Amino acid sequence: MNESASYLQSCCNLKPEVAIVLGSGLGGLVDEILIEKEIPYHEIPNFPVSTVQGHKGTLIFGKLNGVNVLVMSGRFHYYEGYDMQTLTFPIQVMSRMGIKKLILSNAAGGLNPSFDIADIMVITDHINLMGNNPLLGPNDDTIGPRFPDMSEAYSRRMVKLAQKVGEEQNIKLQHGVYVGVTGPCYETPAEYHAFHILGADAVGMSTVPETIMARYLGMEVFALSVITDLGVLGQIEKASHEEVLNAAAKAEPKMICLVKELLPQL
């Protein structure tokens, strides 16, 4: 990761303050960035490459509403066949570059009956049902603790700031717990029901490993889910990746506004 961090720092003099990971269908935020440098993942030493439709696969240095940012346009998923250490490798690189704040976004299925398609949910906590953890194996105590605390996986400070921005911008925000699963298949009705009973408000196939790694490294995390389909009993319909992208695109203007207005306050 030192090689990757050094390479990226040599490519651009801009020093990012906040890192942003864009999920499915949320790439429109890139159009708002004053781009200094855009680097394809395959050019970065040791970096994995995204294989999912809707994930561009570039790392962007730039300014967004006056804030220096490093943006991942396209992320990596466990279901692509990457191990947990590989898919969280970019988070480790960001930390080595001195970035202390991380914004994550994803597309998720809504489990809460009060949610509608295209709602934005601020993640307040998560449940890891991916059957794995990026911190398994020998620990380097110089990097992070053997048993990292996760009592505040998602920054309460950032959640409060986002709620304030949402009220100011007239953006309705839901709040809830995200359950991370492996995918790539969508859930059965029984699984949707079980996850909601466990306490989850939305389900998705990312974000949890990145959050675990970021918190281990001492980064402050804020995360958003766009509700792209509903897993509520009586409202479950056949899901497809195309429909997920369409729903994410519908929510995109609100998402862009929220992140842009939030950044200067972080």
C-alpha positions in Angstrom: 0.0 0.0 0.0 3.0 2.3 0.5 3.9 1.9 -3.1 0.3 2.8 -4.2 0.1 5.8 -1.9 3.5 7.1 -3.0 2.5 6.7 -6.7 -0.7 8.6 -6.2 0.9 11.4 -4.2 3.5 11.7 -7.1 0.7 12.1 -9.6 -1.0 15.1 -8.1 0.1 17.9 -5.7 -3.4 18.3 -4.4 -3.7 17.0 -0.8 -7.2 15.4 -0.3 -9.0 16.1 3.0 -12.0 13.8 2.4 -12.3 10.6 0.4 -15.6 9.6 -1.3 -16.6 6.2 -2.5 -19.3 6.3 -5.1 -21.7 3.4 -5.4 -24.0 2.0 -8.1 -25.6 4.7 -10.2 -24.1 7.6 -8.2 -21.4 8.6 -10.6 -23.0 11.9 -11.4 -21.2 13.5 -8.5 -18.1 13.3 -10.7 -19.6 16.0 -13.0 -19.6 18.4 -10.0 -15.9 18.0 -9.3 -13.2 20.4 -10.5 -10.9 17.6 -11.6 -7.2 18.0 -11.1 -6.2 14.4 -12.0 -8.1 11.3 -13.0 -6.3 7.9 -12.8 -7.7 4.6 -14.0 -7.4 1.9 -11.4 -5.3 -0.3 -13.7 -2.5 2.3 -13.7 -2.2 2.3 -9.9 0.3 -0.2 -8.5 -1.4 -3.1 -6.7 -4.9 -1.6 -7.1 -7.8 -4.0 -8.0 -10.1 -3.3 -10.9 -13.9 -2.9 -10.7 -15.9 -5.3 -12.9 -19.5 -4.1 -12.2 -21.7 -2.2 -14.7 -22.2 1.3 -13.5 -18.8 1.4 -11.8 -16.4 3.5 -13.9 -13.1 2.5 -12.3 -11.1 5.7 -11.8 -9.6 7.6 -8.9 -10.2 11.3 -9.1 -8.3 14.1 -7.4 -10.2 17.4 -7.4 -12.2 20.0 -5.6 -15.8 19.7 -4.7 -17.5 22.9 -3.3 -14.0 24.2 -2.3 -12.9 21.0 -0.5 -10.0 18.8 -1.7 -11.4 15.3 -2.4 -10.2 12.0 -3.5 -13.1 10.1 -5.2 -13.4 6.5 -6.1 -15.6 6.3 -9.1 -16.4 2.6 -8.8 -15.8 0.3 -5.8 -14.9 -3.4 -5.3 -17.3 -6.0 -3.9 -16.8 -9.3 -2.2 -19.1 -11.0 -4.8 -16.6 -10.1 -7.5 -14.2 -12.7 -6.0 -11.9 -10.3 -4.2 -10.9 -11.2 -0.6 -11.7 -8.8 2.1 -8.2 -7.4 2.3 -8.1 -6.6 -1.4 -11.5 -4.9 -1.6 -10.5 -2.7 1.4 -7.1 -2.0 0.0 -8.1 1.5 -1.3 -9.2 2.5 2.2 -5.8 1.5 3.5 -4.1 3.6 0.7 -6.3 6.6 1.5 -5.3 6.4 5.2 -1.6 6.2 4.2 -2.1 9.4 2.2 -3.2 11.1 5.4 -7.0 11.2 4.7 -9.0 11.2 7.9 -12.6 11.5 6.7 -14.5 9.0 4.5 -17.9 9.3 2.8 -19.4 6.0 1.5 -22.4 5.6 -0.7 -24.3 2.6 -1.9 -27.6 1.3 -3.5 -29.6 -0.8 -1.0 -32.9 -2.6 -0.7 -35.3 -1.0 1.7 -36.6 -3.2 4.6 -38.3 -0.5 6.6 -42.1 -0.2 5.7 -41.8 3.6 5.9 -39.2 3.8 3.1 -39.9 4.6 -0.5 -37.9 3.9 -3.6 -35.3 6.7 -4.2 -35.2 7.7 -0.5 -31.8 8.5 0.9 -30.9 6.7 4.2 -28.2 8.0 6.4 -26.5 4.9 7.9 -26.4 5.0 11.7 -25.1 1.5 12.3 -24.6 -1.8 10.5 -24.9 -5.6 10.8 -22.2 -7.7 9.2 -23.7 -10.8 7.7 -21.0 -11.2 5.1 -19.4 -14.1 6.9 -16.0 -12.4 6.8 -14.0 -9.5 8.1 -11.1 -7.5 6.5 -9.2 -7.6 9.8 -8.8 -11.4 10.1 -5.2 -12.6 10.4 -2.1 -11.3 12.1 -2.4 -7.7 13.3 0.2 -4.9 13.0 -0.2 -2.9 16.2 1.6 0.0 14.6 -1.4 0.4 12.2 -4.4 -0.3 14.3 -5.6 -2.2 17.4 -6.1 -5.9 17.5 -9.7 -5.5 18.7 -11.0 -2.2 17.3 -14.0 -0.5 18.9 -17.1 -0.3 16.7 -19.5 1.4 19.1 -19.6 4.4 16.8 -18.9 2.9 13.3 -20.6 5.9 11.7 -19.8 9.3 13.0 -22.6 10.8 15.0 -21.1 14.2 14.4 -21.4 13.8 10.7 -24.9 12.4 10.9 -26.0 15.5 12.8 -24.4 17.8 10.2 -26.1 15.9 7.4 -29.5 16.1 9.0 -29.0 19.9 9.3 -28.0 20.1 5.7 -31.0 18.0 4.7 -33.4 20.4 6.6 -31.7 23.4 5.0 -31.9 22.0 1.5 -35.4 20.5 1.9 -34.0 16.9 1.4 -35.9 14.2 3.2 -33.5 11.9 5.0 -34.2 8.5 6.5 -32.0 7.1 9.2 -31.3 3.4 9.8 -29.2 0.3 10.1 -27.6 -1.3 7.1 -27.1 -5.0 6.9 -24.2 -6.1 4.6 -24.5 -9.5 2.7 -22.3 -11.1 0.1 -24.6 -11.0 -2.9 -24.6 -11.2 -5.8 -28.2 -12.5 -5.8 -30.9 -10.4 -4.4 -32.6 -11.5 -1.3 -35.5 -13.9 -0.9 -38.7 -12.6 0.8 -37.8 -14.7 3.8 -34.4 -13.2 4.0 -35.8 -9.6 3.7 -38.1 -10.4 6.5 -35.4 -12.0 8.7 -33.1 -9.1 8.2 -35.8 -6.6 9.3 -36.5 -8.7 12.4 -32.8 -8.5 13.2 -33.0 -4.7 13.2 -31.9 -3.7 9.7 -33.6 -1.0 7.7 -31.7 -1.6 4.4 -29.7 -4.4 2.9 -26.8 -4.2 0.5 -23.6 -5.9 -0.8 -20.9 -3.4 0.2 -19.9 -0.6 2.7 -19.5 -2.8 5.8 -15.9 -4.0 5.0 -14.8 -0.5 4.0 -16.3 0.9 7.3 -14.6 -1.7 9.4 -11.2 -1.0 7.8 -11.6 2.7 8.0 -12.5 2.7 11.7 -9.6 0.3 12.4 -7.4 3.0 10.8 -8.9 5.8 12.8 -10.9 7.4 10.0 -14.2 9.1 10.6 -17.0 7.5 8.5 -20.2 8.9 7.0 -22.4 6.7 4.8 -25.5 7.0 2.7 -27.8 4.4 1.1 -30.1 5.1 -1.8 -33.1 2.9 -1.5 -33.4 1.3 -4.9 -35.9 -1.5 -4.3 -38.2 -2.6 -1.5 -37.9 -5.8 0.5 -41.0 -5.1 2.6 -43.6 -7.9 2.8 -46.5 -7.2 0.4 -44.3 -4.8 -1.6 -41.6 -7.2 -2.9 -41.2 -7.2 -6.7 -38.7 -8.9 -9.0 -35.4 -6.9 -8.7 -32.9 -6.3 -11.5 -29.6 -4.4 -11.7 -31.1 -2.1 -14.3 -33.9 -1.1 -12.0 -31.5 -0.5 -9.2 -29.4 1.9 -11.4 -32.6 3.7 -12.6 -33.8 4.3 -9.0 -30.3 5.5 -8.0 -30.3 7.9 -10.9 -33.6 9.3 -9.7 -32.2 10.0 -6.2 -28.9 11.3 -7.6 -29.7 15.1 -7.6 -30.6 15.0 -3.9 -27.5 12.9 -3.1 -25.2 15.3 -5.0 -26.7 18.4 -3.2 -26.4 16.7 0.2 -22.7 15.7 -0.2 -21.8 19.1 -1.8 -23.3 21.1 1.0 -22.0 18.8 3.7 -18.4 18.8 2.7 -17.4 22.3 3.8 -18.8 21.6 7.2 -16.8 18.5 7.9 
